[in-house]
Amino acid sequence: MRLKILLQCTVFLLLLSFKLAAQDTTDLMSQLEKELGGDEKEFTNYTTATFKTTRLINGHSVENVGKGVMDVKISHRFGQVNGGAYELFGLDNATMRMGFDYGITRALMVGIGRSTFEKTYDAFFKLKILRQSKGKKNMPITLSYVPTVALKTLKFEDPSRENYFSSRLFFTHQLIIGRKFSEHTSLQLMPTFSHHNLVQLNTDPNDLIAVGIGGRQKLTKRLSFNFEYYYQLPDYKLAGTTNALSVGFDIETGGHVFQLHFTNSRGMSERTFVSETKGKWEKGDILFGFNISRVFTIGKRH
Amino acid sequence: MLKRFFILSASLMLFTSLANAPLVVYSVSAGSITFRSDAPMELIKASSTELKGVFNADKKQFAFTIFIKTFKGFNSPLQQEHFNENYLESDKFPRASFEGKIIEDIDLSKDGIYSIRAKGNLTIHGVAEERIIKCELTIKKAVVSVKSNFTVLLADHNISIPKVVHEKLASEIKVEVKADLIAK
């Protein structure tokens, strides 16, 4: 009995030694790849370039600017194209926002801006909570949180009544859940909560809720088609407002990104385009606009 | 009978393992790749210390590989992103590699400096190209140090440069490889 086991062991060892001898004929590269564990285990492959820039069209994308990078954004929205030839299809009227975004860390950026529309200042930060990745760490989505505060400095409509500074303030909290599905296709969801200290009508709610959906489809390496839609919950919207729908293109040339788009929204800060859009696409209340982004690297090498 | 079988198999085992004895596989313990694009308007430099590789001294065969995403040192984070997204397309082609054979015969047991030529397939951006690359080998106390400088033509690997960045990106990239290999 014992002998039989010994015999089996010997045969097994014999086979093993043959197998070892045969191994050096296998391809060196596949051996190396095996050692590295393929692409899977060795390191975390973080998804990059889900979108070309930090804004999808009007609103934020899941992208942040890099650490130590200043992104100067100049945005224009012209008038409604249904203004006709007299208004040169809206080009006679433009509102503008200039903004400065800065990346403090890879996951945290801050930004300030000033819009001519209702003389509004805005400030925000964007914190990346989760980062889409494969490999060592597996994460299907990127999750960001963007709180924004807007300060409307337009003179009060009725200076004779008692006006409060707080009436000028608007707060927006936004979560962005994004995923790059393929090299060309990215989608994101943007649940958005806004608080307006002062609203026009008695019946208007102060707390407004909307859910945005947006995405991009790359057409070439440097050109993509984008869309963005904010659906306002019927009981949590201001009377007479519509849902913002925007479509456009991103054109990237090295350090610049040009975004050209059509939208039914005039404002460029969250509180205006999410909750105060008045234009109706079906009536031709469409505005042409563009954003230009130019990045400057202030920090050290990356 | 059984005893004889044991002796036979034991000697067979010994024989097969003896036949394998000179099989010495060296692997990279520390390795780096640096590349340089020297264009009229911009100098771009990036490097990675994540070079992996093995060398079969017996057969003079080697295989080296590196993850493209591990390159760092760009002039801006955006440049790094474009490098991965637009030029090297590192999601599609996560690695670059070089595998082949050494032309010269060298005795790795003797310390010294040797000039050798490595012949093999250099794969970047998913395009393999046969290359003969000169290397300097320094052998010292069983550590094999490899140093090599060579150039890569972007066009050879199907990496196109758009007109707008012609002044900022060289069509010929200088590459420097350094690696220390030790026997496993």
Interface residues (C-beta under 8 A of the other chain):
Chain A: L3 L6 L7 T10 V11 L13 L14 S17 F18 L20 A21 D24 L28 M29 Q31 L32 E33 E35 L36 D39 E42 F43 N45 Y46 T48 A49 V65 G66 K67 V69 G103 R106 E183 K221 R222 T253 G254 G255 V295 T297 R301 H302
Chain B: L2 F5 F6 S9 A10 L12 M13 T16 S17 A19 N20 L23 S27 E50 K52 G53 V54 N56 D58 K59 Q61 F62 A63 T65 F67 K69 T70 K72 G73 F74 N75 S76 P77 L78 Q79 Q80 E81 H82 N84 E85 N86 E89 D91 K92 P94 R95 S97 E99 P162 V164 V165 K168
